[in-house]
Amino acid sequence: MKAALFYGEKRDMRLETVDIPQVGEGDVLLKVRASGICGSDVRSYVNGIEERYKIPIIFGHEVTGEVVAMGSRVQQLQLGERVVVAPIYGCGRCEFCLLGLENLCDEVVVFGCTLDGGYAEYMLIPEKGVERGVLVPLPSSLSDEAGTLIEVVSCCLHGQRRAGLKPGDKVVIFGAGPIGLVHLLVSKKMGAGMVGLIDFIPQRLRDAQKFGADFVVNASDSEWRKQVLQILGNNGASLVITAAPTVSSIEYALQLVRKGGTVLIFGGLPAGNTLSLDPNFIHYREVNVIGSIDATLEDFYRAVQWSPYLGLERFVTHRFSLDRVLDAMGVAVKKEGLKVVLVAE
């Protein structure tokens, strides 16, 4: 089969022919129908990858597929069924897994990171993943390409649940790319009263308006912070989400959050970035600063239920065959359009 293998160094991705994975008695083999290119894939592609990755690795954790083979012990699926892949699962035995926090498991398995993902013609789901429930039927109303956004929805939902978003909250989101726009949709569905997005790319701000933002602000304007506070009121935002992977977005988030509010650090940063802040700012203002990584299986299942009502089709602006994976990565690196998806031929 064809597969795009990343060898760990900057931009070292190679389209190769490899063996189709063998299917054990509890395994499932998917024919990949669509695989989204995530911002974390792009960051790893541009900067090189961390030690936790398998080298070489087949990226791709936003995957829809078709069940084409399965072991004799698999009972809950049918050949030909369309499914979406929850991209992480834990050991099922540790303290975190037993609390439903498999995303924090020390032995967590992540497709496209510790296990090969969807930048390939076929993808193997090991028995443990099948048992943990990572294969979920794709709603018939969703296309294969739109289904790749379900993983993004689950992560945004996980972060906002951790942040404790409440109906009526004023929300500010740094970054109007695909992640920021999904945060917009999720926060609206959770009852936010006002949601604004900040970016410096005019087209992305126009996209945010089309997706229902209550206001947008261009960060290239020297008065942008003043504009935001004029809209929100001087107390600031109840919740500020950093969906842009920069230290500055976190620093600015702390300037816009109200007393007793929450800053959700959502966008991961390349290794080596550090943040300088005054602890008294957090202490005296009772500001909550929290992080969010991946999603739980509960979040993923809820995201599957929500996804038919979020208009995910409109995110997909670029489609490429696997043969053109390097072209697809180039588009994603340049932040052209919204969602770039590799689709089966």
Helices and strands as residue ranges (DSSP letters): E 2-6, E 13-17, E 28-36, H 39-47, E 57-58, E 62-70, E 82-85, E 88-89, H 95-98, G 102-104, E 109-110, E 122-125, H 127-132, E 135-137, H 144-147, H 150-163, E 170-174, H 178-189, E 194-199, H 202-210, E 215-218, H 224-232, E 237-242, H 247-256, E 257-265, H 279-285, E 288-291, H 297-306, G 307-309, G 312-315, E 316-321, G 322-324, H 325-333, E 339-343
